[in-house]
Amino acid sequence: MTTAATPAAPRAATTTATTTTAGRLLALGRAESTLLLRNRTALFTAVALPLLLVGAVRGMLRQQAESTPGLDVDAAMVTGVTGIVLLFVVYYNLTSAYVARRGELVLKRLRTGEARDLEILAGTAVPSVLLALLQCAVLGVAGAVLLDLPAPVNPLLMAAGLALAVALLTGLAALSSAFTRTVESAGITTLPLMLIAQFGSGLLIPLEVMPERVADLCRALPTTPAFQLLRLGWFGGDGSRPATDFLGTWAPAAPHLGLAVLWTAAAWWATRRWFRWEPRR
């Protein structure tokens, strides 16, 4: 049975910081990038695995389109694969990274320096986040060029969706690491959220394909609002409330924005409460 985490003791007062926040984040990000490049398994999971799922996602969506007239397979595929990239690269990869750095006592040592707790978590996440954003950009360009998809209806909503998705998944990764003993067990502890997000947040099964009551329930899941903002910002619809212009997207986006902010705040509150900086003894 998992024991409750003991609250972290107050950190001792330190002398005036000699480095900036940006400098500390850059240094932590550079060090984590080196470790990521040396870990072939993590690198494969972050780079190759999400892209290998493109064919599988397209095949599933084509089958669903046969029974759902009007389903835009290309639009659903691009937004679905984008969400899967964020799940694997940010959530799964970061959970493993936090567990590994905790086991190596890296996190404990970093807390004795100038870096604040949030800076340590954010610095560790920098390579994964940048890699995920790069892959999302490549997918967007490829979708626009190869699939002849339209220009985004509301780029601001797309940016908000990406930012909220990254912030939420980073917080959930830190929270999941608190209940993950080893890097090897990260695949088990992250599996529930991975499955719920892929099948319940409109990534593999668009919400418009689901029964209305099931779709309404799925819209309340933690990852759904941010992912739906991506689709709403690009294509002007989230599967239930189509919009065709920049101003028309804000009204249907409001519930998603509010719920995404609430879930993100809840994830980081829970992270602050239960995150473990040292291995269990």
C-alpha positions in Angstrom: 0.0 0.0 0.0 1.4 3.4 -0.9 2.2 5.6 2.0 1.3 9.3 2.0 4.1 11.6 1.2 5.5 13.6 4.1 5.4 17.4 3.5 8.7 18.8 2.5 10.6 20.7 5.2 10.9 24.5 4.7 14.0 25.3 2.7 16.8 27.1 4.5 17.4 30.7 3.6 20.1 31.2 1.1 22.4 34.0 0.1 21.4 36.3 -2.8 21.1 34.4 -6.0 24.0 34.8 -8.4 22.1 33.4 -11.5 18.9 34.3 -13.2 15.8 32.2 -13.5 16.3 32.0 -17.3 19.9 31.0 -16.8 19.0 28.2 -14.3 16.3 26.9 -16.6 18.7 26.9 -19.6 21.3 25.0 -17.6 18.9 22.4 -16.3 17.4 22.0 -19.8 20.8 21.6 -21.4 21.7 18.9 -18.8 18.4 17.1 -19.3 18.8 17.2 -23.1 22.1 15.5 -22.8 20.6 12.7 -20.7 17.7 12.4 -23.1 20.0 12.0 -26.1 22.0 9.3 -24.3 18.8 7.3 -23.4 17.9 5.5 -26.6 14.7 4.0 -25.2 13.4 7.4 -24.1 14.5 9.0 -27.3 12.6 6.4 -29.4 9.5 6.8 -27.3 9.6 10.6 -27.6 10.5 10.8 -31.4 9.6 7.7 -33.3 6.7 6.0 -31.5 4.1 8.8 -31.8 4.8 9.2 -35.5 4.5 5.4 -36.1 0.9 5.7 -34.8 -0.2 8.0 -37.7 -1.2 5.1 -39.9 -3.0 3.3 -37.1 -5.0 6.5 -36.2 -5.9 7.1 -39.8 -7.2 3.6 -40.3 -9.4 3.8 -37.1 -10.8 7.2 -38.2 -11.6 5.9 -41.7 -13.6 3.0 -40.2 -15.5 5.5 -38.0 -16.2 7.8 -41.0 -18.1 4.9 -42.7 -20.8 5.1 -40.0 -20.5 8.8 -39.4 -21.2 10.9 -42.5 -19.4 14.3 -42.4 -16.6 13.2 -40.2 -13.4 15.0 -41.4 -10.8 12.2 -41.2 -7.8 14.4 -42.0 -8.7 17.1 -39.4 -9.4 14.4 -36.8 -6.2 12.6 -37.6 -4.0 15.7 -37.3 -5.4 16.8 -34.0 -5.5 13.2 -32.7 -1.8 12.6 -33.5 -0.9 16.0 -32.1 -2.5 15.0 -28.8 -0.8 11.6 -28.8 2.6 13.3 -29.4 1.9 15.5 -26.3 0.9 12.5 -24.2 4.0 10.4 -25.1 6.6 13.1 -25.3 5.5 15.3 -22.4 3.5 13.1 -20.0 5.1 9.6 -20.3 8.6 10.8 -21.0 8.6 13.3 -18.2 7.2 10.9 -15.7 10.1 8.6 -16.4 12.6 11.5 -16.2 11.3 12.7 -12.8 11.5 9.2 -11.4 15.0 8.6 -12.8 16.3 11.9 -11.4 14.7 11.3 -8.0 16.3 7.8 -7.9 19.7 9.3 -8.8 19.3 11.9 -6.0 19.6 14.6 -8.6 16.4 16.4 -7.5 17.5 16.3 -3.9 20.9 17.9 -4.7 19.3 20.5 -6.9 17.2 21.7 -4.1 20.3 22.6 -2.1 21.2 25.2 -4.7 19.7 28.4 -6.0 17.0 26.8 -8.2 13.5 26.9 -6.8 11.3 23.9 -6.8 9.2 25.0 -9.8 12.4 25.8 -11.7 13.7 22.3 -11.1 10.5 20.8 -12.4 10.3 23.2 -15.3 14.0 22.8 -16.2 13.7 19.1 -16.3 10.7 19.4 -18.6 12.3 21.9 -21.1 13.7 19.3 -23.6 10.5 17.2 -23.7 8.3 20.3 -24.1 10.5 21.7 -26.9 10.6 18.4 -28.7 6.9 18.0 -28.4 6.2 21.5 -29.8 8.6 20.9 -32.7 6.8 17.7 -33.6 3.5 19.4 -33.4 4.7 22.1 -35.7 6.0 19.5 -38.2 2.6 17.7 -38.1 0.8 21.0 -38.6 2.9 21.9 -41.6 2.7 18.4 -43.1 -1.1 18.4 -42.6 -1.4 21.8 -44.4 0.8 20.8 -47.3 0.1 17.1 -47.8 -3.6 17.0 -46.8 -4.5 20.5 -48.0 -6.0 21.5 -44.7 -7.2 25.1 -44.2 -5.4 27.8 -42.3 -6.2 28.0 -38.6 -9.4 29.8 -37.8 -8.1 31.1 -34.5 -4.4 30.7 -33.9 -4.7 32.2 -30.4 -6.9 29.4 -29.3 -4.5 26.9 -30.8 -1.6 28.5 -28.8 -3.8 28.5 -25.7 -4.6 24.8 -26.2 -1.0 23.9 -26.6 0.1 25.9 -23.6 -2.6 24.5 -21.4 -1.9 20.9 -22.6 1.8 21.2 -21.9 1.2 22.8 -18.5 -1.4 20.1 -17.5 0.6 17.1 -18.8 3.8 18.4 -17.1 1.9 18.7 -13.8 0.3 15.3 -14.2 3.8 13.8 -15.0 5.2 15.2 -11.8 2.2 13.9 -9.9 2.4 10.4 -11.5 6.1 10.2 -10.6 5.1 10.5 -6.9 3.3 7.1 -7.2 6.0 5.5 -9.5 8.8 3.6 -7.7 11.0 2.9 -10.7 11.5 4.0 -14.3 10.4 0.5 -15.4 7.1 0.8 -13.7 6.3 4.2 -15.3 4.7 2.3 -18.2 2.2 0.9 -15.7 1.4 4.0 -13.6 0.9 6.2 -16.7 -1.2 3.7 -18.6 -4.6 4.6 -17.1 -4.3 8.3 -18.1 -2.8 7.4 -21.5 -5.8 5.2 -22.3 -8.4 7.5 -20.9 -6.9 10.5 -22.9 -6.6 8.6 -26.2 -10.0 7.0 -26.2 -12.0 9.6 -24.1 -10.5 12.9 -25.2 -11.3 12.7 -28.9 -7.9 11.6 -30.1 -8.7 8.1 -31.4 -12.5 8.4 -31.2 -13.8 11.8 -32.1 -16.4 13.1 -29.7 -19.0 13.5 -32.5 -18.9 9.7 -33.0 -19.9 9.0 -29.4 -23.4 8.9 -27.9 -24.3 12.4 -26.7 -24.2 11.5 -23.0 -20.9 9.7 -23.3 -19.5 12.7 -25.2 -20.6 15.1 -22.6 -18.9 13.0 -19.9 -15.7 12.8 -21.9 -15.6 16.6 -22.3 -15.1 16.8 -18.5 -12.0 14.6 -18.5 -8.7 16.4 -17.6 -7.1 16.3 -21.0 -10.2 16.9 -23.2 -10.6 20.7 -22.9 -7.0 21.5 -24.0 -7.1 19.0 -26.9 -10.5 20.3 -28.0 -9.1 23.9 -28.0 -6.5 22.8 -30.6 -9.3 21.5 -32.9 -11.5 24.5 -32.3 -8.7 26.9 -32.9 -7.6 25.2 -36.2 -10.9 24.0 -37.7 -13.5 26.2 -36.0 -15.2 23.2 -34.4 -14.8 20.8 -31.5 -17.1 18.1 -32.8 -20.3 19.6 -31.4 -20.2 23.4 -31.8 -19.0 24.4 -35.3 -17.8 27.9 -35.9 -16.5 29.5 -39.1 -14.7 32.7 -38.1 -12.3 34.1 -35.5 -14.8 35.8 -33.3 -17.3 32.9 -33.6 -14.8 30.5 -31.9 -14.6 32.3 -28.6 -18.0 31.5 -27.3 -17.7 27.7 -27.7 -14.1 27.9 -26.5 -15.0 29.5 -23.2 -16.1 26.3 -21.4 -13.0 24.5 -22.6 -10.7 27.3 -21.5 -12.2 27.5 -18.0 -12.2 23.8 -17.5 -8.6 23.4 -18.8 -7.4 26.1 -16.4 -9.2 24.4 -13.5 -7.7 21.0 -14.3 -4.2 22.5 -14.7 -4.4 24.3 -11.4 -5.7 21.1 -9.7 -2.8 19.1 -11.2 -0.2 21.5 -9.9 -1.8 21.8 -6.5 -1.7 18.0 -6.2 1.9 18.0 -7.4 2.9 20.5 -4.8 1.1 18.3 -2.2 2.4 14.9 -3.1 5.5 15.2 -5.3 8.5 13.3 -3.9 12.0 14.8 -4.1 13.7 11.7 -2.6 13.3 7.9 -3.1 11.1 6.0 -0.7 13.0 4.4 2.2 
